[in-house]
Amino acid sequence: MRIAILCHNMHIAGGGGYVVGINVANCLKRVAPNHQFLLIAPVDCDYENVELPAGSKVVLVDQRKSLFARWKYHKFKIPKIIKDFGTDVVFGLANLAIVRPGCKQAMALGDAHHVYSAKHYIRDRLPARVREWFLRHELRKSLPYIDLVFCQTPVTKKRFADVFNYPEDKIKIMPSAISEVLMAVKEEQIGVPEIFRQGRYFNMFYLTKYYIHKNLEILIEIFRRFPEKLKDVRCIITVLPSQNHNARVFIDKIKKYKLENQIVSVGYLSQEKLAGYFVNSDAVFFPTTLESFSSTYLEAMYFKTPILTSDLDFAHYVCDEAAIYFDPWNPADVVDKILLLKNNDKLREELVSKGRERVCRFFISWEKIVADVIKELEILVDKH
């Protein structure tokens, strides 16, 4: 079988989409050595080093071009590449789909904007909202040509079916998992990053790129409004000002309000370095207002780090009793829950214990995830 994998929009190094894309790509040869793959992927993101079965092909796309140029390439160039490969089925990761692909097609939903109300991204600027409207519009146009949809959780599956009036029997679950690279780090290789040697703080770790729905501004609000309560609390973030305009504005605000000691950006962290940050943090802080799934929850549980996160359905589905929940739109509630966890050693131990149980129950390898997807694609083609 000849399978086209579309992941050319999963290009932000260290981002959740990239982690999914690169782990899926790395498993293809192991789980489906008898199939041929057309991997359409972004340049400069290690996809060119992926080992694929014989007869496979990698096409690299420059995602640094304008949105219009990328859309034009996806709309007109990629269908021709797919046709020339003799593709039996297209599998688009992260909301990617082709209108009239000429073969069977499956898509994995990655953008939760498509299934949540505006309340969850109301702070998005007008250009971002226009972009989200356009992408949802394009998705709706593609739906008649999509034979199977993969969602990461039953929560997202139900929302997708309701929002798009899509048959639930044509929606399968494709969960996420802890990165294979991260799991390969041995305990003796995990050191103490320099940041944890600087002063005595209750250290919260927020692993994220800058997106409006990640709700990073709540950090500035809580440290400005409650300086005395949070005087020995610090949040370590992974945002770089070079990521986008909003990231630069956010970093500038940290400096403007002299919060550099409370909100510390260590920038991009490779998968190999992440273990040290999880292990040495007192808590993982995740105030996001919008997710389809986040492997950060699983990674925190795996490395025995308590979780503080948003009181929303996607978080409850993954974490259940292994997290402390707060209202992500209420700074006072966020602070109360931080202090609750900070001042209660027993509670932190309980969360770690429940997290270990939860991650064991939830755990699935990337190989199993990809193997299950390939099986569904095989069934789809056999029905043709």
Phi, psi and omega in degrees: 000141181251117188242127175265122178255118179261115176218026187287350175264006182258071193243356182276106184305129180088348179285162182300320179297317179298317181300317178296310184301312185289327178289321176298312182300319183291342181268346190301315182293325182288320187263342183219060185293343183265358176260160174249139185239138168255107183260109179260109193222164180283152177288159173059033179228023176076359180294332180293344180263001180290134176272124182241161178298160179303141180089359180273169183212143176246129174243122183260136183244135179277104182274005179276355179284173182294161179302319180296316180297321179292318179298316180298318179297315180295321186285322189245321185279314185297319176304324178292318178299318179296316180296316182296333180283347184072041188294136175269327181207139176259134174237109181262119175277155173053052171074011182275130178209159182245136173280127182055064182288344181082009178201181176295155183212138174234153180223141175256123179285129178236339185259110183290346176305330184291339188237002177245155182286168183299337179306327186280347178218031184296336181278356177299140176289163184307314179302322180292321179292323176296318179298316180296321177298316181297315181294321177294320177300315179296323179296316179300321179295329183279335189307321179298342182254010179252119184270341183206136178242137174252128173244157187277337180216161173300330177299310180292323178302312180296317180296317181297315180300319181290313185292319186256005181052047185256137183300128182294333180286352175257015179241123178249164179262126173236093184289173173258176183209170175290138182302137178299324179296317182293319181290338181284347180289122181279153184304321182289346178272349183276113180259194177249107179303149185306324184302329182279354178266357186259095177080172181249108182228160163274105189267120173257141182244123178241102180273107182195154163272172180274116168223149182303317184290349176286350169061037180295332181299339178298333178295315179297319180298313185289322181286334176282319185277334185230054185298323182290316181295329186251023187296332178247027176248141180220144175243124178264122183241168183238034181267133175251138179297339181283352184295311179194177183301315182296326177295319178297317179299318181296313179297322178296324178294322177302317179290318182302318183266010176055051181250019184299335179278338181262328179239105188245119179265125177258003178072196183296135177241129177293160179303324182294331183271343187298324184305318180298327180284321177296311186296323185268356178275150177279336179199152168265128182253125186217083186271020183304149178254003189200120175208152166266325175188152174222121178291349176302323178299312181295321180294321177298315179297318181300320181265014173062045178247124178300153185243133170244119185209179186287143180277069184226161191300320182296324180288317180297323181299317183279315190269327182053241182270008183265024180208159169259131186251145177223164174281113186290351178259004184237098183304321182297319179292322177301313181296316180303318183286327175298313181293324177302315181287319182299321188264012184225093180300320182296320180297318179297319179296320179296318180295320178297316180297313179293327178294319179296319177296318183294316183291329177293320179289326185273341192297135173210141183278160176296326178299316180294318179300311183292321179299319179294321178295315180300321179298317178295323179292323177298317178297319181298315180291321180297332179286341186294000000 
